[in-house]
Amino acid sequence: MRRRTLLLGLAATAGAGSLAACTASETGVPASASAPVSASPSAVPILGSLSDSTLAPVSVSSAYRPAPGRAPANAFAVGRQVLQFARGADRPLPTTVWYPAGGTPPAGGPAPVDNASPARGRFPLVVFSHGLTSQPGDYAAMLSRWAQAGFVVAGPTYPHTSYGVANYYALDIVNQPADASAVLDALLALDTPLGAAVDPGRIAAAGHSGGGITTVGMFSAQRDERLKAGVVLAGTDFQATPFTGPTAAMLFIHGRRDETVQYRAGHAVYAAVPWSRAMLSITDGGHVTSGDDFEATTATATEFLRWSLYGDAAAKARIPGAAAVNDVATLENEL
């Protein structure tokens, strides 16, 4: 057990890999944690939103229309690098980056190679936020699939909510949207082959659980206007703040039997998005997707990113089919 955590496995079908993700008791500081770091009192609404979001439903008033394009038809080999970023002296943000690499992809799914040379070209960037008491590598099965499809995926390890930190404090989540934006700044400033592989005009944010809340924060209270799209897995609102800023596309993925972040809370946030939006509801899913749900989750998110960042209309048309894989979920589609 990771400090009052429930360890759940996100296992793919044969050949697709597996992903172990962890969730914390999101009701306060674990008893074993040391003195909490500072966080704004406005963090408190985050905890209330785990069961019910107060965001009001709205109609889609601004449709997202990416510039037409085409996502890569081929699968890439996958490289992996760990970069030592930080936001100030007291907020280290070591970041694992999965990216399209040169060479022939191995049979049977992605097998990331450390420090492999990036593939030629420029690729959209996705910043991914892990859940409480988790690490980016817990989500490697999904994130490496995104890299294989033609995305650079950066997963920062947050300084006070990741697994194994000395000063664990759940409410430090209020600082994480700014951390994720700082990671984007650092990646876009890289003067390396990996930096040259990133397209600064095609950026998305994604995250699970506490990372899903972090992602919502990047589209609301701490809006990063560079973001074109967001993927929120088992998340809720951020400080009860409405969505704001430029039009974007949002995909929500949530288990109907989630007992950590209630499904009704996640659905309320989906219904509060004023832009193009979709929600994949996993019929028997809990807080962490498991078994057959993995493929529907990963395939739907991949097609969504192909459309929202590459502008691939054929990928948009494939989203309903991806959502129907294994007949484990239903899709509300207002994209």
SULURQUI-V956762 format. One record per helix or strand of 3 or more residues. SS is the DSSP state (~ for helix, > for strand). FROM is the first residue (numbers start at 1). TO is the last residue. If there is no record, write none. Layout:
SS;FROM;TO  SS;FROM;TO
//
This chain:
>;6;11  >;18;23  ~;41;48  >;77;86  >;92;101  >;123;129  ~;136;148  >;151;156  ~;170;189  ~;193;196  >;198;208  ~;210;217  >;227;233  >;249;255  ~;263;271  >;275;282  ~;293;310  ~;313;323  ~;325;327  >;329;334
//
